[in-house]
Amino acid sequence: MKKVILSLDVEDWYHLDYFKRSECNTSDSLLDGLDVYVELLSELSLPSSFFVLGEIAEKKIEYFKDLVGLGHDIGSHGWNHQRPLTLSTDAFQDDLSRCMRAMKEINGDKGVGYRAPCFSLDRERLDIVKETGFIYDSSRIDFGNHPLYGSLEMSGYTSDSKYVYRKDDFLEFEVTTLPVLGKNVPISGGGYLRLFPWLLMKELVTRHLKNNDIYILYIHPFELSRLPAPDVPATTSLLTKFRFRHGRNQVVERLKRLTDLLASYEYEFTTFRAIHEEITISSNDN
């Protein structure tokens, strides 16, 4: 069965690493995009996985409990969007433990997943994620050109799919990329959905769907917000301003087009937690 996982990294605009947070007006929030996304899921009757910053989760425990009750998957995105590769292993362990307490309050006895801010994870820190009690991670991306991303070496894992790796009952999900002219291009991020012309995005995604059995989308509340973009720090480059602002008013419509495209190729919409349960039960039965 072909699977698609929609995921939202629940952070605010000022958590983005290409802004200096100390220079941002953090009272200007674009988190209304979270509600826009939830409304869209309800309209389309689709499940989703959410990776939530701890400092946001602790203020909205009941909100996220309700999403769990609706069948969505709530995981951790770290506490305040510090990239793990900038933290010592001890500090990273402390960050994960703090996040896990909030995630347990939201999820009860359900297993919890993790995604590193900016996919900033290496193998040593992935092992810490597993040891902390998370049941899956989705921080692997085969795109070495990005200065903030980490590199995950998967020795000791078996591959259940081109984009799914397993060790014991722990799974690693690799975010979708597509080889183009000898280099991998991410075709699953909200930024690409905003910045690429739709016909190009459609062509790239279609090429992937014809040859693979899993597609993973990641997007952010600021990309779905109905509010105008706030003033950004004066030191922000013109390129970053463009990358931040462009195409936000088209995202909801493009998400609908994308879900229609995925459905037309008979992909089943699911969550990371549901796939984890399916794979591990099947493995343990064998």
N, C-alpha and C positions, 0 to 999 in steps of 0.2 A: 504493500500500500504506500502510495506517495504522500508525503507529509509536508505541511507548511506550518511554521511557528511564527506568529506575530509577537513582537516583544517591544515593550516601552521601557526605556531607561529613565526612571523618574528622578529628575534633577531639574534645577532651575537654570535660567540662562547664564547667571553669573558663576555657576559651577564649571562652565566650559573652560578648558585649560588655555585657550588662546586669549582669555581676558585676565587682567590683573585684578583678582577679587578685592584687594584692598582699595582699589580705585572705583569699584562698582557701587552703585546705589542699590543695595540689596532689598530695599523696601519696594522697589519696582519688580513685581513678579509676573512671570508668564506661565505659572503652574495651572492656570485655567485650561491649558492644553490637555492636562490629564482628564478633566471632565469632558472635554470635546472628544477625546479618544474613547472614553468609556461609553459615551452616548453613541458614537459610531459603531462600537462593538455590539451594543444593544440593538441598534437599528439593523445591523447585518446578521445578528444572531451568531457571533463568532467568539471563540475563546481566545485568550491571550496570556502570555507570561509578562510579568512586570518585575523589573529590577529596581528596588527603591533605596535611595539614600537613607541611612538610619536617622539623620537629623530631620528628615521629612516624615519618615514612617512613625516616629515617636509622637508626632503631633496629630497623626491621622490614623490611629490604630483601628478605630471602629470602621472607618472608610475602607481600609484594606481588608479587614475581617469580612465586610460585606462582599467584597470582590471575590474572596475565597469561597464564600457561600454561593456565589453565582457560577463557580466552576473555573475561575481564573487561577493562575499560578503566581504567587507572590514570593519573590526572592530578593536577595540583597545586592546592592550596588556599592557597598562600602558605607562608611559613616558620613563623610562630608566631601567625597570625591577627591581625596588624596590618591594619587597614583601609587599602587603598591610598590612599583620599582623605585620610588623615591623614599620608601620607608625601610627601616631595618626590619629584619624578619621578626624580631620581638614586637616592634611597634605594629607590624602587620597582623600578627597573632592577636594582639590586644584589640585592634580595629575589628577583626572578624568576630571575636568573642562578644564584643559590645553589640555588633549588628545581629548576631545570632539570638541574643536575648530578646531584641525587638521582634525578630522574625518568628520566634517561638510564641510570643504573645499574639501575633497575628494568625499564625498557621496552626497552633495547637500541636497535635502529634503528627501533622503532615510533614514530609521531607521538604527541605529548603535548598534552593539553588543559589548560585552566585555568578555575577559578572563583574569583572574588574573595570573600574573607570578607565576609559581609553584603551581597553584591552591590554592594560599594562601589567602583564603577568609573565613570570618565567616558571621553569619546572620546579624550582625550590619552593616558590610560593604556592604553586598549584598543589604540591604535596601538603602544605599547611592548610589549604582550603579543605582538602579531603580529610585530614586529621581532625579538623575542627568540628566535623559532623555534617557538612554540606553533602548532599547526595549527587549534585551535578554542578558543572561549571560551563559557562559559555563565553570564554575569553580568548579562544584561539581564532586567529585570523591570519591567513596566508597572504600577507601584504606587507612586505619588508620595507617599502618605501616611506612609511609614515614614521616620523621621528618620535612619536609618543607611544607607539605600540610595542608590546613585548614579543618574545618568541617562545613558543611552547614546544619543547621536545617531548615526544610521546612514547619513548621506549618503555616497554613493559605493559603497554596497553594493547588490546586487540581492537580491530576496526570492524564494527558491526555494519558500518555504512561508510561511504567516502567521507562523510562529515560527522560521524559519531564514533567515539573511542571509549572503550570500557576497561576498567581495572577493578576487579572484585565487583561491588555493586555501585561503583562510582562512575559517572559518565562525563565525558568532555564533548561539548558540541562546538563544531567549528562554524564560524559565520561564513555565509555564502560569498564566494568570489568567482570570477570567470576569467579564464585565460584569454587575453586579447593581445595579439602581436607579441607573444612571448612573455607577457607580464600579466599577473593577476590583477583584476580590477574589481573592487567591491561593488556589487550590484544590489545590495540589500540594506543600505543605510538611508535614513531620512534625508541626509544631505544630498545624496545622489538622486533620490526621488525628486528633490526640489530643483537641483541645479542642472541635471541633464534634461534635454528636450524629451518629452514623453515618448515620441516615436523611437528615439534611441534607447531609452530605458526599456521600453517594451521589447525591442529587438534583442537586447542583451539578456533580459530575463527569460524570454522565450527560448533562446538558444540554450540556456541553462536547464530549463524545465524539460526539454526534449531528451536530455542525457543524464539526468540525476533524479534521485528519489526524495530529496529534502531541500527545502528552501527556508531560510531564516531571515526575517526582516527585523531590523532594530531602528527605532525612531525615538524622538524626544518631545516632551511637552511644549517647549518653546516653538517647535516647528508646526504645532497644531493650534497654538494660541490664537484667539480672535483679537487680542489686544495689539496696539501698535508697538513696534520695537522700542525699547527704552533707549535712553542716551547711553552710549558706551564710553569707556575711558578715552580721553583725548589721545592717548598713546597708541590706540588701536589702528592698525594699518588699514588702508583702503581695501585691500584684498579680503581681510578678515571681516570688515564691515559688510562687504558684498556677500561673502559666504554665509554670514549670520542672518542677513535680512532677506536675501533673494528667494522668491518662490514660496514664501510661507502661506500666501493666500491661495495657493493651488494644491496644498498638500492633502486636504480632506478629499477633494475630487479625485486626485491621483491615487490615493489609497483605495478608493472605491474601484477605480479602473484596474488597479493591481490585483485586488481580491477577485474581481471578475475574471481576469486573465488566469489566475491560479486555479480558480474553480473550473474554467473551461478545459484545463489539462487534467482535471479529475484529481487534484490534490486535496487531501483531507486536512482541515484546519484543526490543530491540536495544541498542546502545551508541552514544554520541556518535561514537566513533572509526569504527564500522562505517558510520554514516550519512555521515560525512565522506568515507570511501573511496568509497561508492556515488555521492555527488553529484559529487565531483571527477573520478572516472573517467569518469562519464557526460558531464560538461562538457568534459573534455579530448578525448573521443572525437568530440564534435561540432565 
